[in-house]
Amino acid sequence: MRDPTRGGLSSTLNEIAASSHVGMELEEGSLPIREDVRGACEMLGLDPLYVANEGKLVAIVSPEYADLALQALHSHPLGKDARIIGRVTSEHPKMVVLWTALGTIRIVDMLSGDQLPRIC
């Protein structure tokens, strides 16, 4: 389990993938990004995967226990938005990728330095 406060989800998952020698695949449509956060990121040109997530939890659970873990999280008000957002794989070790809504794959790198807004 990890807290994605510093570096956001991308850095958290990249650290886990690198230290565990596994790959990770995220599903863009499964990411629980609130609409107000998505809108602010679009307006400011920021990627929500790199935004600090204070008070959040990233847990990696065996597939056979994933539904049980979700039920436990959903039983508490703070876990109501818990979701399965991807999977751990032996493919592409030490790398995190995102399956986009368009069906393409995007590499999700570790955040280096401060995230700067896109201006064009």
Sequence and secondary structure as in RCSB ss.txt:
>XXXX:A:sequence
MRDPTRGGLSSTLNEIAASSHVGMELEEGSLPIREDVRGACEMLGLDPLYVANEGKLVAIVSPEYADLALQALHS
HPLGKDARIIGRVTSEHPKMVVLWTALGTIRIVDMLSGDQLPRIC
>XXXX:A:secstr
 B  TTTHHHHHHHHHHHHHT EEEEEGGG    HHHHHHHHHHT  GGGS  TT  B    GGGHHHHHHHHHT
SGGGTT    EEEESSSTT EEEE TTS EEE     S       
